[in-house]
Amino acid sequence: MPSCLILAAFVAGVCALQRLPALPPVWPALLVALALTGLAIPHSRYRTLACVLAALAAGVGYADYRAGLRLADRLPAALEQQSIVADGYIADLPQQNRYGWRFTFVVQHSDPPGLPERVQVNSYGDRLQPQAGERWRLTLKPKRPHGLANPGGFDLERWLLTEDVGATASVRSAERLPGHAWQAGVSRVREALRTRLQSQLGDAPYRGVIVALAVGDQGCVPKAQWQRFAATGVTHLISVSGLHITLWATLLGALVNAGWRRVPRLVARVPAQRAALVAGVLAALGYSVLSGLSVPTQRTLLMLLIAAIGLWRGRSSAPLFTWLLALAAVVLVDPFATLSVGFWLSFLTVGALLYAGAATLGKSPRWHGWVAAQWVATLASFPVLALVFQQLPLVSPLANALAIPLVSMVVTPLALLGVLDPSGTLPWLAERAFALTDRWLQLCAQAPVLTVAAPPAWAWLPATLGVVLWLAPRGITGRLYAPVLLLPLAASGTKPLETGVFRATVIDVGQGLAVLVQTNSHTLLYDSGPPPSTDRALLPTLRALGIRRLDTLVVSHNDNDHSGGAEAILQTLPVGLLQSTLPAQHPARQQPVRHLDCAAGQGWTWDGVRFDVLWPAADFIATNDNARSCTVRIAAASGQALLLAGDLGRNEETALVAQGLEPTGIIVAPHHGSRSSSSQSLLDATTPQWVAFSSGYLNRFRHPHPAIVARYADAGAQVLRTDRDGAITFDVGSTVTVRRWRAEHPAYWSAERSDALSLPEGSGG
């Protein structure tokens, strides 16, 4: 037990450091650990407590030290957007998308110096045909790690930290250098196997799944399939998981054991059980390396290695100690693994299975084991899925009950053996076997997915206790209260709005616009952002905020950065009305939703909040889409108001002012702060107190233009920007309260601070 407490304390220390908004000095934690260790040696009475506290301090200090080293290898601000010539090699498997290629580039030399060792490179178009291990001389235009910042959204900056990537960059020019980098030898083998599998399988619908199971590359799995896997809770089966590795090691070990016993000379030298043990570990190691050594594979490898050492020595460790030792070992090798959701899903599920298995040992018939395992895995993952993704597939135990044996015992072995099959027969059989599996998943996908608003941060504590109690042996005091402890996960972290009050959230969608407006019982979404941000920003934000339907979706005009996500929104959420200036042939207009052309004079009242459409005028003849931007003014009962004007230009603003535009305290800057909008006449008429610029970080249009930012500041408006502040929320009633996502959720790995982002130089579009 003392060893378990010490291991748990070290892991807790590492986790605690990752929650800090800024890195503290390393030496205090290390001094505390050293002092407590020295105190524990002569005083046996307090030895356990001192060792636990020392391990906790050591975990904080160690993670702090590693984080400092990683942040030190980030792109200096002075080199952003500069042309840098870099020599290096492609370290991983390049991923192709509709825009071009993305790959990790290891820099060996750069001019000027200062480029981080690992850079995520995006090459647009087909001018590059990169392959793993190739050496290139690239002229790069780098950026510091920066991503969209929203409630529930994907944190790109955190992911780049975990991947040890110090910058992102686009390619300006490229020159292929001779030779290959030996450091990327494994990646070259993986790419060769991927290419052969893709060639053998051709256009087979589940080609991407077979490649993912064989070499760990999930880039070819279609989006529609991922959505189905997520809806049925089987996404863990499409990655190289601990279950696949364990079964593969067991299969190879059993085959070696059976063959070894048939050769007396081999048995005389090494017992068959030990030979099988070595074969199983080597099989697990080979599969893990082939798949890219992800966090789940690291965890499985360490647990198998620890168990194998115990069996080799003729004794095995307690399951709890083995689990904690593997956990601590993974954290020691990679303290940033604790920032990964997959890390927690993997370890918590295995821990729950060990705990539940010990609690029910010998108390149930063996045939109950498989059903019980599905229930335990679902219950253990429930808090993580609710806190991070705000959804739980209720059909998951049923889907996994059939999918796990088929994928793990049939599809995966065939896929792995298929990498050695030049005929392509085994990969084809694996693909067809998964096709049968997916028929079952398609049936299961018809079941509803339980969704909840983002729960309060403290909900994880009672939820964890609830899971522990629920999985405890029958008769434990308080076990009946376990479901009650899970209820906070279904509670929203926000209070309902009063009548006459509205909340407007300018979602960080990069270079685009999406504004969610909520009243007491109604919701409106103004614009839908560009397509790349839909799955990673817009939809997760709506889910985190508890939005299950939209009463109205307003699409201001037919520009991709405003209308690009509309079709996906209409396909995902029930929408009462689509109000837009979109042409009839637009994909969003083809959805089975009532449509209303946006026109000045339209208006309605929701829960004491007034909505008025101010533009376009009925007799207006537009020369471009921007000029037809549907403009909406939203006013609370107190008179405080918000203006949403899409990409309206100066001429249209002048006409709008001439119609009698009332003072409006909050403006979402037209056209992202372009110098062709936000005229002085608009500011004089509205006298804004706040302005929000929705624009992408260091975007190619250089929005917002410095002159426009200065114009609002001179008018007395407080300047807010999504590229600096993340999502911006206005609570509008008798007063206006402003919340900025980055300021409320600081993280030490965030490359930008509110006081550190300089305005982009140059002219606006």
N, C-alpha and C positions, 0 to 999 in steps of 0.2 A: 504493500500500500504506500509506504513512503516514496518508493521509486515512481509509482504512478502519479503521486501528487507533484513530485519534482518535474516530471515530464510535462504534466498539464500546466504547471506554472510557467515553464519556459514558453510553451505555445501561447499562453494567455498574454505574456509580455510582448511577444511579437505582434499579436493581434491588436493589443492596446496601442502600440506605436502607430500602426496603420490607420488608426482612427483620429490621430492628432491633426490639427489644421496646419501646423508648422513643425519642423524638426527641431527638437531641443538639443543642447550640447550633449555629446556622447558620454563624456567623462563622469558626470554625476552618477548615472546609472551603473556604470562599470565599477566605480568606487564603492557604491552601496553593495553591489554583488560581492566584491572582494572582501569588504568588511564583514558582511554577514557570513560568508564562508569561513573566514578566520574565527568568528565567534562560535560557529557550530562545532569546530574541532574539539575544544576542551570541555564543552558543556553538553553532555549527552541529553540532559533534560529538555533543552530547547533545540536540539540538533535538527529535528525534522522541520520545525517551524522556520528556523534560520535558513535551512537549505531551500525550502520552498520559496521564501522571500528572495533569497539570492538568485534562484532560477528565474523568478519573475523579473528582477532587475536586469539579469543577464539577457533575457529575451528582449527587453526594451532597448538595452544598449546595443545588442548585436543587430537588431533590425534597424536601429537608428544609423549605425555605422554603414550598413549595406545600402540603405536609402540615400545617405549622403554621397556615397561613391557613384550610385546610379544617376543622381541628379547632377553630379559634377560633369557627367558626359552628355550634356544636353547642348543644343545649339545656342551659342551666345546671341543675344538680341541684336547685336551690331551686324551679324551676318545674315539676318533674315532678308529674303528676297534679293540677295546678292547672287551674281553668277559665280559659281564655284566649280572648278574642274577637279574631279575626284577619280582616282584610280582604285579599283577594288574588284570584288567578285560577288555574284549572286548566291546568297547563302541558303535560300529555301526553294520551294517549288513555286515558280511564278504562277499567278492567278490571272486568268483572262476574264474580262467583263465586257459589257457593251461599249465602254468608253476606251478600252485599251488594256494595258497590263499593270499589275501591281506586284512588287516583289521587295524582299529585304536585301539591301545592298550593304556589304561590309566594306568600309572605307579603309584602305591601306595607306593612301597618301592624298592630300588635298591642297589646292592652291586657290585662295589663301588657306592657311591651316586653321583648324578650329572646328571642322565638321565632326560630329560624333562618329563613333565607330560603326554603329548600326543605324541605317536610315531606311525608312519605308518610302520607296520610290514609286511614283505613278507615271506611266508613259502613255500618253493619249494617242490613239490611232494605231496604225500597223507598222510604223517605221521601225519599231524594235520587235524582234522575235526572240525574247530572252529564254535562256535555259539555265537550269541550276548548275552552279560551278563555273560558269563562263566568266572570264575576266573582261572588264569593260573600262573605258575612260568616258565618263559622263560629265557633261556640263549641267549642273543642277541649279535649281532655284528653290532653296530650302525655306521651311517654316519651322518654328518651334512647335512642339506637340500642343495641339489645340483642337478641341472637339465641341460639339453641341452640349449645352448644359440645361437640362430640363428635369422635372420630376418624373421618375420612371424611365428616363431615356438611357440609351447606351452611353457609357462614359468612355469615350475614345482615349482621353488622356490617361486614365487609369489603366486601360488595356495596353497602351504603348509603354507605360512604365513596367508592367508585368512582362512584356516582350523585350525589354531592354532596348527600346528604340528611342533614340535621342532627337530625332527630327523627321519630318516628312518633306518630300521634295517632288517637284515635277522636272521632267527631262527637257532640256533645250536642244542639246545635240548629243550624239553618241558615236563612239568608235570602238569596235570590237578589238580586243587585244588577244594575242596568241596564247594558247595554253588554257589549262583549267586549274582551279584552286584545289589543292589536295584536301583542304579543310572541309570542303563541301562534297566529299566523296560519297557519303551516305545519301545526301540529297540527290546526287546524280543517279544513283542506283534507284532511288524511289521514283524519280521522274521517268527513267527508262521503263520501269515496270508500269507506271501509270500510263505512259504512251502506248505500251503494248496492250494493256487491258482495254484501253479506249478503242484501239484499232480492232481488237478481236470482237468486242461487243457492238461496235458500230453505233447505230441509232437505238439500241435497246433502251426501253423507258427507265430501267433501273440501273443503267450503267454507272451513274454517279454514286449510287449506294455501294456497289461492289468495289469501286475504286476507293471509297471512303473506308470500307472494312479491311481492304487489303493493305493500303499504304497510308491511311490516315488523312487523305486529302478530300475534304468535304466540299470543295469549290464547285463541283459539277452536279451536285444534287439540286434539282429544280426547286424554285420557291414554293410551288404548289405542294410538292411532296413534304418539304419542311413544315409547312403549315398543318398538314395532316398528321405528321409525326408529333408535332407539338400538341395538337388537339387531342391526341390519344395517349400522350405521355410516354412515348417510346423513343424520344430523341437520343436517349443514352445508348440505345442499341445501334445507332448509325455511326457513332464514334467508337474508336477502339477503347473499350471500357475494361474495367477490371474483370468483369464477368467473362468477356471474350478471352482475355489473356489467361485467366485461371483455367478455363475449360480447354484451351489449346495446350497449355502446359500439362494438364492432366492427361489429355489424349496422347501426346507425344511420350510422356512418361510411362503410360500404360503399354504403349507399343514397344518401347525399349525394354521394359520389364519382361514382357512376354517373349521377346526375341532373345534377350540376354540369358534367360533361364534355359534356353535350348542349346547353349554353348558351354559345356562344363569347364573348359579352360578359363573362360571369362568369369564364370561364377567363382572359381577357385581363387582368382585374384581379387575381384571386387564383387561384393554381394549385389544381387540384382536390384534390391530395393535402393541401394545407394546409387547405382548406375541410373536407375529411373529418376531419382531425385535430381541428379546433375542434369540429365536430359531435360527434365521439366523446367529447371531454372534457366538453362540455355535457350530453350524454346520460348520462354516468357521474355527473356532478354532480347532475343532476335526479333520477335514480333513487336516489342516496344520500340526498339531502334528503328525498325522498318516503318512504324507509324508516326515517328517524330517525337517520341518521349514526352507526351502531354502529362499534365498533373495526375489524371486518373491512372495512367500507366506507371508513373513513378510510385504512386501509393501502392499499387498492386505488386510491383517489383519488390519494393522494400518489405512488404508484408510476407510475400512468398519467400524472400531470402531469409528473413528472420525465422519463419516457420521451418525452412529447410535446414538452417543451422541447428535448430533445436532437434529436429529429427535425426540429423547426422550424428549429433552427440548422444542420441538416445533419450532425450528428454525434451519436452515442449513447454513453452511459457504459457502463462495464463492468457486467455483471449484479450482481456482488457489491457494487459501490459504490452502484448504484441501490437494491438491497435494504437496505443499511445506512443509506443516506440516508433512505429511507422509514421505516425503523424508528426512527431518531433523531428524525425529524420528528414521528411519532406520539407518542413519549415526551416530546418537548418541549411539544407541545400538551396532552397529558394524561399526566403521569407516573404516574397511578394505573392506567393501562391495563395495566401490567405485573402487576397483581394479578388480572387476568382470565385464566381458562384459555383462553377463545377467542382472546385475543391471542397466546398461545404456539402454540396449534394452527395459527392462521392463518399467522403469520410463519415458524414452523419448517417447515411443509409447503411453503410457497413457496420458502424457502431451500434445502430439500432437493431440490426439483425443479430449481432453478437449478444446484445443485452436481452433481447426478447427470447433468443434461443436458450440462454442460460436460465431465464425465468421460467420457461415452460419445459425444460429438459425432463423427459420421462413422464410428462403429464398428458400428452396427447398422442393419438395414433400417428404413425409415420406418414400416412397418406395425407394428413392435414398440413404437413410441412410446406408444400408448395403454395397452397392457398394462403397460409399464414404469412409466408415470406412476401407475397404481393401486398398484403394488407400492411405489414410492418413498413415496407419501403415507401408506400404511399403516405402513410401517416407521418413518417419521419421527414419526408420531403415537403410536407404541407406548409410548415412555417416559412421555409426558405422560399418556396414558390409564391406564397402569399405576400411576403415582404418585398421580394425583388421583382416578381412578374405580375403580381396581383391576380393570378388565375391558377386554377387547379383542375386538370381533367378528371372528372369523376369516374370516367370509364377506364382510367389507367390500369387498375388491377386486372380488369377483364381483358383488356388489349394485351397487356404484358404476359398474361397467363399462357397465351398461345404464341405470341411473338418471340418471347425470350427463348424457349426451346428451339423454335424453328431457326431463328437468326443465329443463336450461339452454337447450336449443335449441328446445323446443316449448312446454312448459308456461309457463315464465317469460315469453317474448315474448307469448304469448296473454294471460296475466294482465295484463301491463303495458298492452298495447294495449286490453285489455278495460275499463280504467278510463275510457277515452274512448268506449266503445261503449254508447250508451243502450239498445240493444235487449237486451243481456245475452247475445248469441250467443257472443262471444269468451270471456267468463268461463266459460260453460257448456262450450265446447270445451276450455278449459284444465282444468276440473275433470274432464272425462271422460278427457282424456289422462293426468292423474295417476292416475285410477282404474286405467288399464292398467298404469302404473308400479307401483302398489301390489300388483297381482296378483303381479308378479315379486318384490317385497319380502316378500310373505307366504310365498312358497316359500323364499326365502333365510332367513327368520326361523326356519325349522325347524332350522337348523344351530346347534351349540353355541356359546356365548360363553365365551372363555377368561377365567377369573377368578383373581386372585391376592390373597393377603393384602397389606396395606399394606407395601411394601418399606421397608427402612431409608432414612433421609434421604440418606445418601451414595451411594445406588445410581444417582442421576442422572448422576454424573460418568462412571463406566465405561460406562453405557448410551449416553450421548452420543457417547463415543469409539467405541463399538461401531457405532452408526449411521453415523458418518462413515467408518469403515473399510469397512463393508459396502457403502456406496454409492461407494467409491473405485474408480478404474480397476483392472482386473485386472492382477495382477503387483505391486501395492503390498505391501511387506513387512508382515506381520501381518494381512493381510486375512482369512485363514482363521480367525483367533482372534476375529473380530467377534461370532459368536454366543455365545461364552463370556462376553464382556463384558456381554451382556444378561441373563445368568443371575441376577445380584443382584436384578433386578426381580421375580423369582419367589420370592425368599427372604423369609420372614416376619421382621418386626422384633422378634418376641417369642420367648422360649425356651419349649419345652414344659414343662408342669408335672410335678412329681414325684408319685409315689403318696402319697396321704394329704393332698395340698395342693389347695386350690381357689382360683379367682379369681372375684370377683364385681364386675361393673361396673354401677353405677347410671347408666343412660344418661339424658342430659339430653333429656327429651321435653316440657319445659314443664310445664303443669299436668296431670300424669298420672304414670304409673309404668311402667317397664320395666327389669328387672334381668337381666343375662346372667350365668349361673353356669357356669364351665368347670372340668372336672377334666382329668386326663391325656388321656382319650380320649372324654369325653362332654360334652354341652352341654345346658343347661336355660335356657329363657327364662321368667321370671316376669313376667306381664302384658305388654301390647303397646302401651301408651300410647294417646293420642288419635289419630284419623285424620289431622289436619293434619301430625303429626310423622312419619308412617310413611315417606314417600318422602324427606323431607329430613333425617331424623335416624336413625330406627331401622334401616331397611334398609341405608343407607350405612355405618352403624357396624358392623353384622354383617358386611358385605362387607369392610370395612377390617380387621376382626379375624380374617378368614380363616374365618368360619363358613359352611360349605357345607350343613349339615343340622343340625336340632335333634333330639335324642333325645326331649325332652319339652318341650311348651309348656304352662305352667300359667297359667290365667286365673283370677284370684282371685274375681271376681264380675262381675255384669252392669252395670257402670258404664262409660260410653263412654271415660273417661280411663284405664281399665284394659284394656278389651276391644276398643276401637275399631279397633286395627290387627291384630287376630287373623286376620281373614279374609284380609287382604293377605299376612300372614306365611305362612299355610297355602298360599296360591296361588303363593308365590314360592320357598319352601324346602321340601325334603322334611322332614316331621315324623313321628317315630315314634309319638308319643302326645300326645293333647290331654287334659289333666286340668283339670277346671274345675267350677264351680258354675253354669254358664250354662244357661239354659232350652233345651229341645229345639229351639225354633224359631229360636234365634239363628243368623245366617248362618255363623258359624264351625263350628257343629255340623252344617251341611249339607255340609261338605267331606269328601272321602273319606279321613278319618283316624280311626283307632281312638280312641274316647273313653272316659274313666273319670271317674266322678263323684268329686269330691274329698271325702274323709272322714277324720276323725281315726283314727289307728291304722295308716294306710298308711305304708310305709317301704321304702327300698332303699339299697343301697350301690354307689357307682361309684368305682372306682380308689382304694379306701381312704377315701372320703369318705361320711359318713352323711347321708341325707335322710329327715326324718320329717315327716309331715303331722300337725299338732296340732289343727286346726280346719277345718270345723265338726264338732261331736260328732254321733254317729249319731242321738241322740234330740232334737237341738236343733230348735226351731221358730222360724224367723227371722221378724221383723216387717218387715225390709227387706233389700235386697241387700247393703248394707255389713256387716250382721251375719253374713252367710254367707261372708265372705271366707276363701278357702282360705289357711291359715296354714302355712308351711313353715319348719322349723328345719334348718339345714345345718351339720354339724360336721366339722372336719378331724380327722385322726388324733390331733393334739396336744390336742384338746378345744376349741380356739378355734372359736367358732360365730357364725352369722349368723341373724337372725330376719326373715322376710318375712311381714307380716301384713295386706297390702292396706289396706282401709279399716275395719278392726276398730274397734269402739267400746269405751267404758269397761266396759259390762256384760259384753261377751264377753271382754274382757281379764281381768276379775275371775274369770270361770269358767275361763279358761285357766290363771291362776295357781293356782286351787284344785286343778286337776288335777296340779300339781307341775311347774311350768315351771322348767327349769334355768337357771343363770347363762349369759348370752349376751353376748359382748363387743361385737358389732356389731348394731345395730338400724336397719332402714330404717323411719323413723317411720311408724306407722299413720296413715292418712288425711291424709298430707302435713303433719302437725303441727297438725291441727285441735285446738281445745280440747276437743272431744268424745272425744278419744283420748289415748293416752300417759298413762294414769293413774299415780298415784304407786305403786300396788301393782305395776304392770308393771315400773316402774323398780327397785323394791325387790327384786323377784324376779330380774331379769336382771342388775342392776348393770352396765350397758353402759359400755364405754370409748369407743365411737364411735357417733354417730347421724348418719344421712344423711337429710336432708329433700329429697324430690323434689317440687318445686313450680315454678310458672311465675313469671317475673319480674313483680313488682307485680300479681299475679293478683287477680281481683275477690273471691275468698274471703279474701284477706289471710292465706293460709297461707305459712309456719308462724306460729302465734300467738306473740307475744312471751313469754307466760307459759309456753308449752310449751318454747320454746327455753331459757328460764331454768331450767325444771325439769330438763331434761337436763344443763345446765351445772352446776347445783347438785349433781347426782348424780355429777359427775366425768367426764361424757362430753364428748369433743371434738366440736364441732358442725360438720357439713359440709352444704353446700347446693348443689343443682344449679344454682339461679338465680345463684349467686355463683361456684361452682367449676367449672361444666360437669360433664362426666362424671366420676364418682368411682369409682376402682378400688381394691379391697381384695385384696391377695395374702395368703392366709391359710394359714399353716403352723404351725410352732412359735412364730412371731411374726406380727404383722400389719403389713404395709407398705401405706401409703395413698398413692395418686397422684391428683392433681387436674389435669384437662385444661388448664384455663386457666393454672394456675401453671406447668405444664410447656411450654406453648406460648403465651407472652405475645406480644402484638402492640401496637404503639403506638396503633392505632385502637380497641382494646377500651375500651368506655365504663366497664367495671367492673373494679375491682381487688379483691383479697381483703380489703384493709384499708380500702376506700372505700365498700362497700355498707352502707348503714344498714338496720336491720330495719324492715319495714313497720309502720306504726302501725295501731291499730284492733283490732277483735275478729275472731276467726276463725270460720269456718263450722263 
